[in-house]
Structure formats: C-alpha cells, structure tokens
Amino acid sequence: MGVSVEEVRNTQHCQSHLTEVLGTEEILNLKRSKMGDPIQLKDEGNNHFQAGDIDKAIECYTKAINVCQDKKVLAVIYRNRSACYLKQENYSSAVADASKAIDVDAADIKALYRRCQALEKLGKLDMAFKDVQRCATIEPKNKTFLETLRRLGAEIQTKLKTTFSTDSRVQNMFDILLEEEMEKDKKEKAANNLIVLSREDAGAERIFQNNGVPLLLNMIETGKPEMILAAIRTLSGMCTGHKARTMAIIHMVGIDKLCSIMALDNEEIALATCNLFQCINDSLTGEDKREYGKEESLVLDASKDLKTILLSLVEMVGSKKVSGHGRDQALNLLSKNVPRKGRKEPDNSRALFTVDHGLKKILKVCGQVPELPDQLPLTENTQLIASVLLNRLYDDLTCDPERNNFRDICDEYIKAKIDPNDMDKTIHAINVISGLLQGPFDVGNALVGRQGIMEMMVALCGSEREVDQMVAVEALIHASTKMSRASFIITNGVSLLKDIYKKTKNEKIKMRSLVGLCKLGSAGGDDYSLRQFAEGSTEKLAKQCRKWLCNPQIDSKTRKWAIEGLAYLTNDADVKDDFVEDEQALKAMFELAKSKDKTIIYAVACTLVNCTNTYDKKEIIPELVQLAKFSKQHVPEQHPKDKKDFIEKRVKRLLKAGVTSALAVMVRADNSILTDETKEMLSRVFLALSEDPKDRGTIVAQGGGKALIPLALEGTEPGKGKAAHALAKIASISNPEIAFPGERVYEVVRPLVNLLHTDRDGMQNFEALRGLTNFAGFSEKLRIKIVKENALPDIESYMFEEHEQIRQAATECICNLVTCKDVQERYLADGNDKLKLLVLLCGEDDDKLQIAAAGALAMLTAAQKKLCTKMTLVTVQWLEILQRLCLHSNPMIQHRGLVTVFNMFNSDDGELAKKLIESELLEIMSVIGKAKDNPERQDVIDAARSCLVKALDLGLIKPFSTPS
C-alpha cells in the first residue's frame, strides 16, 4: 500500500510539535529508552562473549551500535564485536570493526592487535605487520607483540624469497621444456613441477604474470604429446576457481584451439582437455567466490563464452575431423553440464538450445555402423555415451510441447534416412532407433511402434548382407524390453533368430541372435510359471553364452554380448545357479568388467543383481493370492532355487571369484556411462555381499569400503540408501583406519547420518547407529565431524525408541560421544531432559543398555562437575538408581556406578557429598572396599576404595581405630 501526502504531513507536524514540547535531547533519550541502553547492551554482550555464546554477543553489540551516540563508547563496542568476528573466523568483518575503533582512537592497542590477527588470517601480512609494529611501539615490553612482530617479519621475508624464486623457477621450467636438446628426465620433472605449481593460486598467478600462457602455447605447438599434456594440465590448474584469469586464458588461447586439441587421436590428451573445459565451465558458472566489486557485471560477463563453448562442443559431436576419444569427451561434457543439476532449477534453456542445435548430430553418432565405409571415428563407448546424453536431455525437458519437439526431430530424422533403395541409410536409421531405445526408451519405443518399422527389422534379419542382419538383430534385442513387443517378436521373430543362429558363420551375428533369443526367453522375468521357452532351453542358451564368454580367442567387443545374454537369462534361477558354479565364467566376466570397454558395466550389474536376488520384489499377500486363484488370475511363482539358502551360497561363490575388486573398478567409470540406475544396481549388490559379518573383511581388503563412498553420495535415493546401509554394516565392525584410509573416513559420516532419518527402516537406523558408535570411539576428529553433521538430535531421539536394540545402539553412540565438548554443552544447557533420560536409562533392566547409559553418566560427571549437582535435580529417583548401579551383579555396571559416585564426591558440592554419605551408599562402598583383591572385580574394588578415601579427605568419615 502507498502512503498519502496528507499522512506524511501529519507525521512531520507531530515530530515538529514533539520537538517543541520535549526538546531534542529528551527525544533522543526517549528513543534510547525504547531501543535499549548502549552501555547495558554492551555489558550484556560482554557476558554472552564470556559464556561462549558468540551469536548473542554479536546481536547485543549490533543493537548497542545502532543506538549509541558516544564516539568513545562506540569505538569500544566495535572493538568488542571485532573480537566476536575473530572467534567466528569472519576475518573481513573483524578487520572492518577494528578499523572503526582505530578511526576514533589511533592508539587503541586492543583494536590494533585484533586487526593484526584478522589481517594475518586473510594473508595480508604486510598490513598485519604495520599494526603489530604500532602495538610494540606503544607497549615495547609486551612479549606477545614482540613475538608476533618477529614471526610476521620472518613470514614476510620467506614470502618475498618465495615470490622471487618462484618467478625465476617458472622461467627456468619453461626454458627446460622448450629446449630441444634437454634430457627427457629433466623435461618430465619440469613439466610435473609446473603442473603442481599451477594448482596453487599463488603459483598459478605467477605463471600467468610471467608470460606463462604464450609459453604454454609454444609447448602445444611442438606437437609432442607429453608437451601438450603438460601444457593442458597446467592451464587446468590456472583456470580452477578463478573467473577473471579463466576468461583471460580463453581469449588468449581460443576455444577453437582447445577443441582442436581435444579432437586429437590421443586418449590422455582428450581426457586432459576435457578436464580443462570442465575447470573453465566451473569457474565461469560460479565456483569462483572472489568479490570483484561493481565492475564484475561489466567485465566478467561469461555468458557469451559459455555459449561459444556449448556450440563448439555440439559441432565436435558430428564432425569427421574429431577422433573417437575427442567425440567421447565432447559428449561427456555436454552430458555433465547441459542438463540442470536439480529439478528445482527453473532454467533448462541449455537443454532446449542443445536439442535445437545438436540433437540431429547426436542421432547421427547413434546411427553410425562401423562396418560400413565413410563413418565417424568412434570408440567402443561412444554410442552408449550418446544414448545416455539423449536420455539426460529428454529427462531435462519440463513440458509436453518440449518433449513433442524432441520426438518430432527424431521422427523427422528417421523418416529422412529410411530409403528402400539405399540399405546403408536404412540400417543407419534402424541403428538410431537402437540408440534411442538405450536412451530415452519412450521415444524409441514410439518410433518402433510406427507402421512398418518392426516389420522392417524382421525383414532385415533375413537380408543377405551380414551387416544388415547384425544391426536388425541388435534393434530387435533393444526393442523387446517391453512385454508387448516381446510377444510380437516371439510370434514373428523367434524362428527367424533361430534360423540366423544356425546358418550364419559370422560369430558376431551368431552371438547377437543368441542374445535376442536369451532376451525373449527371459521375458517373464523371475516368474517361474511364465517361461517363454520349453524346459531346459534357457539353460542351453546360457551354457553357450558361458562358453563364448570364456573363449579368449573372441574379441572383447563380441564377448560382451555373451554377458548381455546372461543378464537376461539369469532371471531364471537354474541359470544363475549354474553360472555361479562356473568360476571360470565368473572370472572372465569380472575381467571384462575391468577392461576399457565400459559399455559392459550395465549388463554385468544386471547379471549380479539377478544372481544376488537384490531386485525389488512385490510383497505377496496370501489372501490376495487365494483371491487371484479363485478368479483364475495369474499368480507369480517363486523358483525353489530363489530361496534364502540358495541366495547365500551364490553370494559366497561371487565373493570367492573376486566380485568386490570388479565392482570397485566399475564404480570408477565415467559418470556418463555409470548412470544413476547402474549405481543403484551396484549398491544393491554391495548390500547383499555385506550381509554376513564374516565377509566384510574380504570386501574391505578388495577395496569395497572405498568404492561404496561415491555410491552413497551420488545417484538415486534408493541407491544412496542401500550403499549407505552397506557402509554402515562395514563401519560397525571394522577399524575405520583400515576400511576407509586417510581422509575418506570423514566422507562416510554423512551417509551414515542420513540413515538416521525417520523415513528409513529400523534395520538401517540400527546399523547406522552401530557404525557411528564405532567411529565415535575412534578419534576426537570423528566425534566432532559427527556433531557437525547435526547427528545428535536424531541419535538422542532414538534413545526414546521402544525397540530395545535401537535404543541400546543410540545410548552406546551417545556414550562414545560424551567426551566431545559440544555434547557436554547440550547436557549442561537448561530446558531439556537429556540428563534425566540418561539417569533413568541407568535404572533399566537391560544390562547392555545400563552399561552404555552408566558409562555416559560416569564420563559426563567426570568432565563437567556442574552435572553432578544437576543430576540430583532432574529426577527424585537418582539416589535409588545410583545405589542399584553400585549393587549390580555385573562388574562393568557396578564399576560405572562407583565412578559416578566418586565424581560426585569430587564435584566441590559439600551438600551433595553429605547426602551420599548419609545414604546407604556408605555401607555399600564399605562392603565392596573391604573385599579381598580379586582380578575379576578389581576395578570395582579399587573404585569403592577411591570413593572412601575421597570421603575421608573431605572429612565426611573418620578412620576406624581400635583402642590400645
């Protein structure tokens, strides 16, 4: 709503009238009384600061600044708020506040030193040095100032030396690299040093300032692969996280030049250039967090460069001048950077632009038939990467008109290619449909449904040309994914496929026709009653697949089709049971999974999911089964070999054959091939493998622990949940240092914490709590990480859980976390029942629960004396529970109870100590303390004696003396 002119006049009139009546000073005092007294607010801020509540202290100081008129008081408040910002590591704000205090009093020694500390943390050593120099002039005998002055002086000298030496080293490295006669070892060393230097911001800047980019271009122009690699990797380091420098490098080198380098037929160079493009994209789209000021929008507008890069990559996809490796990387970059990162982002303009300008080029890649002349250079992975890109583009479309446009472009492309008089163009079109069926299936399926397409596929199977047969059979395999299509092909194509299989002498066609038969034979899934072929037929097909798989004479590209066949046939329990018994076949599959051809990963993952029965199964409700039988509806039947004991045996066989190491290699595949669906399948397999605690050591030894981390962090929600569950199983019983070496262990905490959410099932909650308990007992850094991931509220809520094992696991986890200061603060805070719950859990009848709760109580009361008194206020039952602990038959519980009693004696609360002595605890401690030494109960006896000695020291009891 707007404000009228009349209202403004009335307000002004009221204010002037008020000034006449009260005077200016009285009005200011009236405002201050409403807003708060600055001195009082400053004192409140000081109290909060001393109590460690920095946020509240800042709030009070900020309010005080808003109402304070006295410059000297204002300077003190700014100085105090500067100290708060220092505590919060907000160094820029600390400098700003300290500067405002210094503006009022140039000799404010506290403000000067605080600004010095903040400037040092910001890396501005010369400015920090000037501030501490002034401090030392004002107080020449202050040891802190003198030590800081000496230290900063030394650091500045070191930095200057490094800067000058870096400049000369950079020049020296280029001289070595560009010297024709220089030894190879020296060149390699110089190249590696240059790459390492470029990965540090200061080093990258030195290279840039010392004419580095033209020199790197000179290295590229030599045409030597090792020189090109070194130059590209150095440019990647220079472009990482620095928008301004990245834009300068793009314009100096040129996008066309970078594309021509990525187009070279060298896998390493193509991959390195792809990484450089990714670094450029990340820096231009927001990874750089520097503040460039007002000029940023004018000088650093990257939209034009990003559009140029996108167009160049799209052009690369369909260009004959680009190598197979270069094409793969161009497709990978599009796949990673064109679709939105999340569905909440409204702008999908990059996907729409790519569909309009590049969809036909991507379809062209899908349609390539390497056996025909004049085809684009491809690798074994190119067409699958193109299918994945098509799928991601289609998924990124937001409405029906956008999806219809995508389908229309595909339809138009296929129609233009199908020509009865030109079989090469026709099989190109059929291959495009195969690519779509492997990508956006709905689009491919709609095209297959067009009149004449399916019939053409069947007709091509009968062609005299082997290449026609091969393309047609592959298309039939991909088209028969849906049951309705499978039924059509079973009716029209089975006899044809059998005929091809028997007559052809070409192994590639023979194997593809076999896979077609395999897929049709498994159309009923794992439903035992829906077998498509006669009894024993699927086992025969599987036997032939295993035979081909184990034949090293056949090339790997052809052998992968044997795994495709097994991926379908292992829906049959007899087939999967026979397959896991064949160790040679298993090892052959795992070796292929580790090969460079990553298109095989999906088929391997499907086969393993089938063998471990980790696919989703609908719950069978007996009442509904009876109803279905009564109404003569089909009821799925479970194969006898799909029962639990058979599954467990298969899992053991897979582990023995080395499945974990194969999975670990598969996880490292590029994201364009390792789709979220594939990741989910690998997670399912890992979870099945880690079911038996005895097998978890084997999984860790073969790299399974490390492999699970990326699966738990990226992918579908069910996939991440299952990977996290497998991690929790491993984390609960393994040494974290061995299972997750180095810094990886800290990455495991978040997936475990995510399993604590209430939407997870009880088993996931329980395993996650056990894993976190193990981590919390390992190191203080891990405890801090668990607290920082905000796990405490969830862990504490499970202490109220009715399920005994979950409640026990949560209490054990808290027991291991209570040595952390942040956890202790939560128990010290007022207004919660955390301590009360812990005391009451000590009174439960479950020994394991009591051990955990009493252990936590003993450690808390030892660390925080205030909790000893607070414990007596939270529940009237505290003394009775403590006595029960000290009388317990379990020595571990008894020991924890007596340690808690000792802590209460040691708490400096005389009244509490008297209460304990006046209770039955004195008699309990006396009886235990007088007992003879006993190795099995020595800890308990020693604890009781320590309590009595402490009571003696406090003068609460006297030593018993007999008359002489």
N, C-alpha and C positions, 0 to 999 in steps of 0.2 A: 504493500500500500504506500502511496506517496504522502508527503506532509504538506499541508496547505501553507500559504504565505501568512495567513492570519495566525496559525499556530506558532510559526517562527517568531512573529512579532510579539505574541503573548509571552513566549518563553524569554525573549530578550528583555521585555518590560519587567518580568518577575525578577530576573537576575539583577537588573539595574536597581530595582526597588530594594532588593535584599542587601545590596552593597551600601545603599544609603542608610539603612537601618542598622546593620551589624558592623560594617567596615570590612576592608579586605582581609585583615589578619584573622578576624573572627571567622570569616567564611572558610579560610584555609584550615583553621583548627577544626571547624565543623566537618569539613571533608575528610581530614585526617582521622577524626574520631570514627567516621563511618567506615573508612577504608582500613584502619589499623594504625597503631603507633609504630614508626620505623624502628625505634630502639627496642621495643618489645618484640617485634617481628625478628629483628637481628638476633636477640638473645634466644628466641625460640629456635631459630636456625642453628645457632651455636650448639644448643642442647641436642638437636637432631643429629648434627655432624658428629658430636662426641659419642652418641649412641650408635653411630654407623648407618643411620638412615639418610643417605645422601640425597635421594629424590625429594624427601620432605624438606631437607635443609635448603636445597635449591629453590623449592617452592616459596619458603618463608623469605629467603633473601631477595627473590624476584619481587614479591609483594612489597618488601621494605624499600627496594629501589624505586618502585612506582610511586610511593608516597613521600619519600624523603626529599627535603629541601636543603638540608645542611650538607655542604660540599664535603666537609671532612668526614662526617658520618657516612656519607655516600661512598667515599673512597674506601673506607673500612669494609663496607658491605660488599663492594665489588671485589675487594681482595679476598674476602671470605668465600664468595661464590667461585672465585678462581681456584681456590683450594678444592672445592667440591668437584669442579670440572676436571681437575688433575686426577682425583680419585677415580672418576668415571672414564679416564683416558680420552676425554674430549678436549684435546690439546689446543685446537684452534680457538675454542670458546674461552679456555683458560688464559691464553695469550691476550685476547680481546679485553677480558675483565681486568686482568693485572695491569694492562696498559692504561685503562681508565683511572685506576687507582694512582698510577705513577703520574698521570697528567695533573692530578691535584697536588701530589707531594712527590717530587722527583727523588727524594731520599727515602721513600718508603721501602725499607730493606726487605720486608716480607714479600711485598708485591714484586720487587725486582727479582728476588730469588725464585719465586713461583713462575714468573715469566721465563726465567732462565731454564728451569726444569722443563716447561712445556715446549720451548723453542728447541731444546736438545732432542726431545722426543720427535719433533717434526723434522729433524735433520738439519735445522738452521744453526749450525754450530758456531759460526762467526758472530751472529746476533746474541746467542746464549752466552758466549764468551764475554761480550761487552757488558751484559747485565751483571754477571758474577764479578767482573772486574770492578764495577761500581760498588758492589756489595763489599768486596775486600778492601776498597778504599775507605768506606765508611767504618767498617769493623775489621781492622788489619790483623787482629789476633784470633779471629774466628776460624777454627780448624776446618769446619765444613766448607766454608767459602774458599779457603786456600787449597783444599784437596780438589774441589770441583774445578777451580781455576787451572790447577796443574793438569788434571785429567783432560779437560776440554782443549787445553793448549796442545797436549800430546796428540789428541784425536785430529785436531785441525792440521797439524804437521803431517800426520800419516795420510790424511785425505789429500793434501796437496801433493805429497810424493806420489800417491797412487794415481792422481789425475795426470800428472806429468808423465809418469812411467806408462800409464795406460795409453796416452797419445802416441808415445814412441813405440809401444808394443803393437798397437793397431797397425801403424805404418810398417813396422818390421814384418808382421804377419802377412800383409799384402805383398810386400817385396818378395818374401819367400815363395808365396803361392804363384806369383806371376813370373818368377824367374824360371826360364826354360830348363836350365842345367841343374836346378836344385834337386837334391836327393829325394826320393819318394817318401821315406820315413819322415823327413823334416816337413815336407808338404802336408802329409796327413796330420802331423802334430799341430801345425799352424792352423789348418782347417778346423780341427776339433776345438782348439783354443778360441778361435774366432766365434764358433757356434756357441760355446759356453759363455763367452763374454756378452754376446748379443742377448742372452736370456736374462741378464740383469739390466734393470732400467738404466742405471748409470753407464754401464758398458755399451748398451745399445745407442745411447745418446752420443757417447764418444766416437763410436764408429760412424754415426750419421754426420756429426760435426766435422770429422776428419776426411771428408770427401769419400766416405765409405760406399755409397750407392753406385757412383760411376765405376769404382774399382771392382765392386761385385759384378757389375755388368760386363766388365772386361774378363772376369773369370768365366762368366757364362759364354761369352763369345769364343773362348778357346775351344768349345765343343767337346771337351773331355768330360765324361760322365762324373768323375769324382770331384772335379772343379764346379760343375753345375750343381751337384748335390750340396756341396759346402756353401755355395752362394745362396741357394734357395733356403737352406736351413737357417742361415744367418739372417736372411730377410724375414723369415718367420719369427725369429726372436725379436727383431727390431719392430715388427708390426704388432706384437702381442700387447694388448691393453693400453695402446697409446694412439688415440684417434688422429691427432694432428700429424704425427710422424707417419702414420699409415697412409694418410691422404697424400702427403708429400712424396712418399715412396711410389705409390700407384702412378702419380703423374710423371715421375722421373723414369720409371721402368716401363710403364704402359701395360694395360690389361691384355692387349693383343699379344704382346711379347710373352706374358705369363702363360696365356693359353697355348701359344706355340711350344713352350717348354713342356707343358703338361701333355701335349699331343705326341711327344717323342715315344718311340717304342722301347721304353725302359721302365720297368715296374717301380723301381725305387724312386726314380726322378718324378714319375707321375704321382706317386703317393706323397712325396715331399711337397710338390707343387699344390696338390690338393690340400695339404695341411696349411700351406701358406695362404691359400684362398680362404680357408676356414678362419685363420687368425685375422685376416683382413675383414671378413664379414663380422666376426665377433667384436672387433674394435670399432667398426663403423655403426654397429647396431646397439651399442650400449654397455659393452664390457668396461670401457674406459670411464672411470668415476672421477676424473680430474675436473676441477672447476676452471673453465676458460673465460668466464666473465661475459660481458654484454656482447662481445663480438662473435660468440660461439655460433649463433644462428646465421650470421652472415658468412663467416669464414669457414665453418666446419659443417656445412650442409652436405651430407654424404648421399642423399637420395639419388642424385644423378649417377654417381659412381656405382652404387648398388644396382641400379637399373642396367647400367652398361655391363656389369659383371654377369647379371642374370641372362641378358641377351646373348652374351658371348658363350656362356655355358650351353644355352639352348642350341646355338649354332654348332657347337662342338659335337653334340649328340648325333647329328645326322651327317657330319662331314666325313668324306672318304680320306681326307688328309690326316685324320686323327687315328692314333693307334688304338688297339683294343684296351690297353691299360689306361690310356688317357680318357677313352669313352667311359670306362667303368667309373673313373674318378669324377668326371663331369656329372654323370647320373647320380653318384653318391652325394655330391654337393647339392644338387637340386633336391634330392630326397630328404636331405637333412635340413635345408634352410628355406625351402619354399613353403611347405605346409606349416600351419600355425603350431606353436609349442603346446597350446592347450585350447580346448573348445571355448573357454571363456573369453579369449581374444576375439573381438568382433571383426577385425580386418583380415579377410582372406584374399586380398587383391593380388598377392604374389601368385597364388594358385590359379586364379582366373586368368592372369596375364600369361602364365606358363601354358595353360590349356589352349588359349587362343593362338599363341605364337609357337608352341613347341609340341603339342600333342601328336601331330602327324609325324614329327621327327622321331618321337619315342616309339610310335607304332611301327615306323619304318625299321627301327632296330629290332623290335619283336618279330618282325616278319622275315628277317634275314635267314637264308638257308645256306649254311657254309659250303654244302656240297655243290652249289651252283656257282657259275662264274660271276665275276664283277660284283661281289658282295662287300659290305663294310667290314673292316678288320674288327674282330671280336675276340674276347677271351671266353673260357668256359662259363664264366659267371655273368657276362654282360646281359644276356636276355632275361635272366631271373632278376637282376638288379632293375632292369627296365620295367618288368612286371610289378615289382614292389613299388617303384615310383608311381606307376599308373594307379595302383591301389591307394597310395597315400594322397595323391592328387584328388581322386574321386571321393575319398573319405573327408577331404577338407572342404568339399562343396557344401553349402548351407541350405539350399532350397531346391525345389523341383526344377525350376527353369534352368538353373546352373547344371544340374545333373542331366537334364534333357539335352542341353547344348553339348555336353561331353559325349553322350550316346550318339547324337546326330553326327558329330565329327567322325566318330569311329565307324558309324554306319556308312557314311559318305566315302570314307577311305576304303572300306571293304568292297563296296559296290564298284568303285573305280578300278579296283585291282582284279576282280573276278572276270576272266575272259576265257570262254570255252576254247578259243583258238590259240591261246597263249598259256600253256600249262605252268610256265615259270611264274607268271604273275598270279595265277590261281593258287598255287601252293604257297606263294608269299602271303596271300590273303588268309589262307587256312592257318598258317603259322602265326599271323597276327591274332586270330581268334584264340589260338592256344595260349599266347601271351596274356590276353585279356582274361582267359579262364584261370590263369595262375595269379592274376592280379585282382582287379575289380570283377569278381565272379559273376555278379548280376548282369553286368554289361555284356560279358562274353556269352553268358547263358541265353540272354535275349537274342543275340546275334545267331547263336546256334539254332534257336527256335524259328528263325526266318525260313520261309518256304525254300526248300531245295538245298539248304546248307548241309544238313545232316545226311541227306541222300548223296550229296557230292562227296562227302567224307567217305562214305561207304563205297562209292564208285571208285574213288582214288585208290582204295585198298586193293582193287583189282587191276590197277594200271600195270603196264609192263615195265615202266621206269621204277627202279628201286627207290629213288629219292621221293617220288610221289607216294609210294607205299609208306615210307618212313614218316613223312610229315602227316599223312592221313591217320596212321595208327596212333601217333602221339596226340593228335587232336581228339581222337575218339577216347583215348585214356583220360584226357583232361575234361572232356565233355560228360563223361559218365559218373561224375561226382554225385549228381542228384539221382535219387532212386527212379524218378520218372524217365530220365534219359537212359539210365542203365537198363531199364526194362525194354526200351526201344532197341537198344544195341544188342541186348540178349536175344531179342526176337530176330533182328535183321543182320547182326554183325558177328555173332559167335562162330558160326560155321565158316565165315569168311576169314576171321582171325586164325582159326584152326588150320584152314587151308594154306594161308600165308606161312604159318609156323612150320607146317610140314614140307612145303615146296621150296621155300626160299633157301638159298645157300649163303645169303648175307647175314652174318652173325648179328649185326646191329638191328636189322629188321626182325629177325627171329626173336631177339630178346624183347624188343618193343611189343611185338604181337603177343608174346608170353605175358608181359606186364598188363596188356589190355585184358587178357583172359583172367589174370590174377585179380584185377580190379573188379571185373564183372562177377567173379566168383565170390568176392567178399562184400557184395552189395548189401547183404543182410546184416552187416556188422557182426557183433558178437552173439547175435541171437541164433542159438543152436538150431532152432526149428525153421530158420529162413535160409538154409543153404541153397545156393543157386544151382550148384552142380552136383553130380552123383557122389555118393560116399567114396572118399579116398581120392577124388580128383584134385582137390586143393592141396593135399599132401604131396601129390606127384608134381604139381606145378612148383610148390615150394622147394622140393628136392632139386629140381632143375635150376631154380634161382640160386640155391646154395652152391651148386656145382659151378655155375658161371662165376659167382662171387669169389670162389676160392681159386679160380684159374688165373694165374699171373700173366699168362700169355695174352689175355684180352686187355685192351687199354682201359684205363680207369673211367673214362667218359662213358664207355659202354657198360662196364661193370656196375656203374651206379644205378643202371636200370634194374639190375637184379635186386638192389636194395629197395627201389621203388615197388617192385613186385612183392617183396616181403613185407613192406609197410602196409600193403592191403591184406595180404594173406594171413598175417599174424593176428588178425581179428579172430581167426579160428584157433581155439585152444590147443588142438592137436598139433597144428603147425608151430605155434610158439613154443610148445614143449619140446618138439623135435629140434627146433632152431637153437635153443639154449643148451641143448645137449651136444651140439656140434661146435666145439670150442674153436676149431679152425675157421669156421664160417664167422663166428663172433669176432675173432681177432682180425679177420680180413675186413669186416665192416668197420671196426674201430680204426684200422689203419687208413681206410679210405676217408673216414670222418676227419682224420688229422691232415689230409692232403690239401693242396692248394685249391682244389675244386670245392668251393663252399656251397655249391648248389645242392649238394647231397645232404646237407645238415637237416633239412626238414624231414626227409624220408627216414633218416637214422632216428631222429627224435620220435617220429610216429611209431616206428618199429619198437623202440624202447618203451614207449608209453603202453603199447599193446602188450608187450612181454611182462610188464610190471602191473598191468591192470589198473593204471592210475588215471584212466579217463573217467569223466563224470558218468555216474550211473544213477538212473532214477530209482528212488526208493519204491520197492514193491510192497504194496499193502495187501495182505492176504484176502481181506474182504472184497477188494476190487478185483482181484484175480478170480475169485469164485463167481463174482458178478459177470466178468468178461466171459468166462467159460459157459455160464448159463445162457448168455446172449449170443454165444457162438462167435465171439470176437477173438482176434489173435492175441495170445499171451506169450511174451518173450520167455524163452527158457535159458537157464544158465547151464553151460557145459560143465560136466563133473570136474574137468581139469582147470576150471576157473575158481576153484575154492581156495581158501586161505593157505592151506599147507602146500599146495602146488605153486602158488604165487611166491611164497617164501623160498622154496627151493630154486625157483627161477632167478630170484634176486641174488641168491648166493652164487649161482653159476655166472651171472653177469659180473659180479664183483671179482670173482676169480679170474675172469677173462680180461680184466683191466678196463671196465667201463668208465671208471672215475677219471682216469687220465684222458680218455677220449672226450668226455663231457667238458673237462677243463679246457681243452683245445677248442672245442666247439663254441664255448662261451666267449672266447676271444675274437670270434669272427666279426667282420664289419657289420655295423648296425643295419645297413641297407639289406643285407641277406639274413642276419639274425633278427627276424621280425619279433614283435611283442608276443605273437602267438607261439612262435618257436621257443622263445624264452620261457613262456609258461609251461610248455611241454617238458623242457629240460628241468624246470623247478619241480614238476610233478615226479620226474624220475629220481631226482636227488632226494626228495622226501621219502620215497619208497625205499631207497638204498639205505637211508639213515635210521630206518625204523628200529633195527636191532642194535642196542648199545655196543655189542661186540664188534660190529662192522664199522663203527665211527672212526676208530683209529686208522683203519685202512683208507677210508675216504680222505682223512686229513693228510695222511702220508702221500697220497697220489694227487694232492692239490685241490681237493674238493672244497675245503674251507674257503680258500681264496676265490675260487670260481663262483661260489654262492653269493658273495657280496654284491657284485653288479646285478645279479638276478633279483636280489631283494630290494634294490634301489630303483630299478627301471623296469617298465613293462606293464602288463595288465595287473589290475588289483588282485585277482585270484593268484596270478603267477608270483607277484611280490610276496603275498601272504604265505604261499607254500615254500618259497625259498627262505623266507624269514623263519618259518617253522623248522625247516631243516637246519638252519643256522643255530636256532635255539637248542635243538637236540644235541648238536655238536658242542655248543658253548657250555651246556650244562655239565658235561663230564670231562672236557678237555682242558689242558693247560693253554690259556689264551695266547701265550708267547709262541707256542708251537703251532697251534691251529691257525692263528692269524698273525703271522710275524710282522714286526715293525709297526708302522702307524695304522696298518689295516684294522687292527683290533678296535680302534676308536670308531671306524666306519660301521662296525657290527652293532654298536649300541642302538642306533636309531631304528633299524629294522626290528630289534627285539622290543623296544619301547612301543612301536606301532602294534605289536601283537597283544599289548595290554588293553587295547580299546575294547569296549563292551560289545561291539559287533562281531568280535572274534569268538570262536568256540572255546569251551573250558579247557580243552587239551592244549590249545595254542597259548592261552593265558598261563597255564601251569608251566609249560616248557619254557616260556619266555621269562617267567619269574625265576626259575631254576638257573637259567643262563645268566641273568643279571646278578643273581646271588653269587655265582661263581666269579663273575667279573668284579663285583664289589669287594670280594675278599682278596683280590689280587693286587691292586695298587690304588693309591690315593688319586692319581690322574684319572683312572677309570671311574672312581666314585664321583669325582667332580663332573666328568662327562655325562654320567647317568643323571645327575642332578640338573645339569644344564639342558638336557633333552626333556626336562619337565616330566620326568617319570614318577616323581614322588607322590603326587595326588592319586595316580592310578594304583601304585603299589599299596598305598595306605588304604584305599577303598577296598582292596581285596582282603585286607585284614578283618573286614566285617563279613566276608563271604561265608555262606553256610557250608559250602563244600570244604571238608576238612583239609584235604591235600592242598587246595589252592590257598586257603587261609594260612596253613603252615608255611608254604613256599613264600608267601608275601611277608610273613613275620621273619623268616630266615633272611630274606633280602634286606629288610629294614635293619636287622641285627648287624649285617655286614656294612651297612651304610652309615650307622650312627657315629662312626669316628670322624665323619666329614662335618666340618663346622656349620655348613649351611643346613644340614639335617638337625643338628643340635639346636640351631636358632629356631627352627619350627617347633621343637618341643618346649623351648623357653617361652615362646610367644603366648600371650593370653588369648582367651576366646576360642579355644579348641579343646577337643577331648583326646588328643593323641596320646598324652601320657596316661590318662585314665584307662584307655583301651589297652595299652601295654601292660599296666598293672593288673587289670582284670584277666588278660590272657595268661598271665603267670599263675592264675588260680584255676585254669582249665585242667581237665584230667588227662589230656593227651601229652605224653612225655616229650615227644619231639617238638610240639608247639611250646611247651613250657621251657625247654632248653633254649629255644630261639628268643622267646619273649624275655626270659630272665637274663639271658646274655646281653640283650639290647639294653635292659634296665641297668645292669651292672656297669656297662660301658658308659651309658649316659650319665649316671650319677657320679662316676669317676671323673668324667670330663667337665661336668657342669655342677658345681656344688649347690647352686640355687634349686636344681631339680630335686635334690634330697628333701628339701622343705616342701616344694610344690607337690611332690608325690603324696605327702600326708594330707593335702587339701583336696585332691581330686576325687578320692573315694574313702568312705569310712572303713572299708574292708582292708585297707593297706596293711595293717599290722597282722591281721589274721592270715593274709596271703603270704606275707614275708615269713611268718612262723611256719606255714606249711612248706614253703620252699626249703627252709633250714632243717626241717624234719623229714624231707623226702628220702625215699629209699634209693633213688637214683643219684649216685655221687656227683654227676655233672650238674644236675639241677640244684642239689644241696650246695655245691661249691659256688654257683652263681648267686644263690640267696645270701650266703655268708659274705661274699664280696660286696654285695649291695649294702648289707648291714655295716660293714667296715667303712664304706664310702659315707654312710650317714653319720657315723661317729666322727669322720674326718671332715665334715661339712661346715665346721665352725658355728653350728647351731646347737648351743648348750641345752636348750629345752628339748630338742628332738633327741639328743643323746640320753637325757634323763628318762624320757618316755620309753626308750628302748630298754634301758636297764631295769626300769620298774615293771616291765612286761615279763612274760615267760621266756623271752629270748635269752636272758642271762643264764637261766638254768640250762637251756638247750645248748648254748655255747660252752658252758662249763662241762657238760657231759661229753660233748664232742671233743673239746680241747684236752680233757684228761685221758682220752682213749690212747692206747698204745700205738706207736708208729705202725702204719700198715701201708705198704706200697700201693695197694688198690684204692685206698681212700686218703692218701697222704695230703693231696691238695685240699681236701675238706678239713682235715685236722689242722693243717697249717693256717688255713683261713680263720678257723674258730679261735685259735691261739692269738693270731694277729688282732682280732676284734677285742679279746680280753686284755691284751697288752695296751691297746689304744684306750680302752675304758679305764685302765689303771693309770695311764699317763694323764688322762683328763680328770683324775681324782674321783671318778664315779664309783669305783670299787677299791677295796684295800686288800693287800696281800694277806692271805691266811697264815697266821703264825701260831705255833704251839708253845705253851708255857714251858720254861726251862726247869 
